[in-house]
Each structure stands twice: as C-alpha cells, then as structure tokens.
Amino acid sequence: MQSKPFHLTRWRLAGYYTGVMALILSLCGYTVYRLIVHVQWVNMEREMESVTTSLQETVEPALKQPGHLEPAISQLLPGVCLTSASCPAHSPRSENKQIRVEQKILSQIYEGNYCMRLLDQTNRPLALSQFFAKEQPPCTQEQFWQSLKDSGGDHYYKVSRILYTPERLPWGTMQVARSLDDIDLYLFSVQWILLAMVLLALVLTSIASWWLAGLAMQPVRESYQQMQQFTADAAHELRTPLASLRAIVQAALKAGELSQRETQETLQAVDRQSYRLSQLVQSLLFLCQLDQKVLPTQERPCQMNALISEIVEDFQALALAAEVKLTADLRVNDTLYVMGNEEQLYRLLSNLVINAIQYTPHNGQVTLILERTQRHALIQVRDAGIGIAPQDQAQIFKRFYRVDRERSRHKGGTGLGLAIAAAIAQSHQGRLQVQSELNRGSIFILKLPLKSVLG
Ligand code: ADP
C-alpha cells in the first residue's frame, strides 16, 4: 500500500536525483561543447596561420618598392583586383588558373571563404583578393575590415601581417579575413545534438530515479509498517488488562458494600491485572531500549556453566509446580565464557525455560544442555512438550505472535518473550533458532560467540 508521505518522499527523492543529474549532465555537456569549440578554434587558427604565411610567401617576392604594387601580382593571387580600378563583386575560381599559391592552401582558402587585401604603409588599400566559394561578404567596403561582424551579422576572423620587400624594407600590410560561417554552423549543430542528448539522458535518469527511489524506500516502508503494526499490537495488548481492571472496579462499585473476603478478592484481581500490565509495559520498554541500543552495555565475561546451573536451580520450584522435570546437562570439560550482560543472558534463558515448562505436559522433561564448537557456546533448551507447527516456527520470534492466543494469555504470556530472547541474542552477536515437531517437543538453540573469539 502506498501511503501519502511515502509517495511524496519518493517524488521528492526522484526530483532531487534528477535535479542533481541535470546539473551534472549540463556541466558535462557544456564542458564537451567548450572542448569542441576550443578544438575548432585551434584548428581554424592553424589553418589561418598557414594560409596567411603561404599568401605572404607568394606575394612578398613580387613587392619591389615599398607601397608600390607590381602588375605581376595579379598572376600570383587568386581573384586579385587592384583597388585603383573598381573590384568586381565576385571572383570565380575558373579565373584563377595561373595562380601560384600552393594547391593545398588554395583548397583551404576556397573551403574557408577568405578575403585578403594589401595596404600600403599609410593604410591605403592597394589590392583585394576574394576567394569565396559561396556568399560574397562586403569586403570591398572599409567598414567590413573594421569589425569582426559584417553587416549581415556573420562572423570573421582577421589577421594582419607586415610585408617586406626582398631587401627587407617594410612594404605595407596584408590583411586576411576568414568567414567563420562554417564553424558557426558546425557548432550550432553540435549544440543541438548535445542538448538532445542531455534531454534524453535526463528523461532516462528521471525514470531510473523514480524506480531507484522506490527501491531505496522499500526497507523504510517495511520498517514503518512494522512499527505501525507494533503500535497497534501494543495498544491491543494493553487494552485487555486495562479493560479487565475497569470491569473489576465497576463490578465492585456496583456491588455497593463488599465483605472483607470480597474486598480481598477484588484487590487480588486488581493486583493480578496491574502486575500483568506492568510486565507488559516493562517488556515493551526493554524491547525499545534493545532496539535503540540505549541499554548500558556492562559487558563482562559471563560463565555459562554457572549461569545454566543457576537457572535450573531458580526454576526448580516452577517446574515442580508444573510437574515437569528440569535438569542441566553440561557437556563440556572446561568453563565457557561469553562476553556480555549477564542479567540479559539470564533473562533470555529464563524466557526459554519458562516457555518450555509452560508448554510441556505433566511428567514431561525439560533439559538445558551446554556444548561448545570451536568458536561458539551452544545452549539448547529441550522440552518434550506440545511442539510448534512448521508454519509457526518462523513467526514465533515476532513481537506479540502467539500460536494459541487464548492459551498463552491464560498462562500469563505477553507474546514478547521470544522476541526479547532473540533481540538479546542478536545484541550479543549470537543467534536463536528453533527445531520442533508437533506433539514431540521443541529445541531452542542459542549460539553465542565464546570470549576468546571476541578477544
Ligand atoms: P508467550 O508469552 O505467549 O509465551 P513467547 O514470545 O514467549 O510468548 O512465545 C511465542 C509463542 O511461541 C507462544 O505463544 C507459544 O505458542 C510458542 N512457544 C514458545 N515456546 C514454546 C515451546 N517451548 N513449546 C511450544 N510452543 C512454544
């Protein structure tokens, strides 16, 4: 069942996961984009450098006098026009058959859409060379050379080089502009691809987050349900003695005057119910403290041989009253020590022994056996009682679980004895198990690590 707070928390968790992933993915996407931009830019700069150098090496030998342009220049550069005449809007490739610029550079400059001009030392344009494969930028206009964008908003990369005559006299300047159109277009598509990938990854992440949040909340939901169940069971168990108490008191009030014997009986009944109530509250408190691990540890070596003998001695009277034979069988040659809280271990074993006595018919036998393995002390509480059905064996360690509720209550049981025993065993790094056969008897086996093992 999905309760509202859990549903809300699941949404929140999934939202947080997705938010964090969105941030990480965006950062990654942005970094990848910046890397691609950087690589493109470096490549473009390299290309620009080689094109400019090649153009410079082509032009410079033909520059005899500073500021004076030889007519031979038109044989050297593709699409060159002298600005003394008005330059055509476009210089097609076919016109540039005789140019001497390296073929490789030439293909680069046609690919990259270049524009070049030569200026004398007073910055007066003398020649213009355009190599545009596609569109024609306004590179005949002075304004074009003054900014990094043309009037249409397209970007250009521009470099200037000082040119020298063969005698190493400064001739003037060469300006080269390259359209960044192709790079802008490429980066634009990279942007869209990255955005689509990030969005797709986000959708997948949000689905995975929802599923993971559900998985992560499963144990919380289970323990919440257990807590709710525990509270409901505890309330139910408390209600019974409280209702009995109330009924006893109301009956006494109704009866008016009570004889001494009736008063005595009423008080005894009240005492019984309040004892039962206090037992229940104490057990609940003890379990909660075990759960929260707030009990003082007071761990010290506990001698198991002595503890078992003590329990057998202490419960002889109860066994006698139930007409059950209670014995100890210490199958060890040495004394076994377990690190722990002796009071709690006593409580654990006494819960098992009380149950064994209670669920064993007259003339039955209950035996406490102490054995050891290499690392553990093994304590068995064996009885020849009513036994426990296989389907109940896994349940009896649960809080308030009773095979026969009425019978247990009648015997004063709270349904918490085995839950407490198992919790104590667990807090001592031990384990409590049961083997049982209906109408043949039960064996509760407690396995505790020996002191030498724990150090
Ligand atoms: P209770 O207070 O009812 O004894 P426990 O937690 O001690 O509660 O035991 C849970 C249930 O396990 C009991 O109600 C009983 O049905 C079953 N049980 C425990 N010990 C034995 C045993 N030695 N023989 C048969 N049934 C047992």
Residues whose N, C-alpha, C, O or C-beta is under 5 A from the ligand:
A	BS01	ADP	N355 A356 Y359 G385 G387 I388 I396 Y401 R402 V403 D404 S408 G413 T414 G415 L416 G417 L418 A419 S442
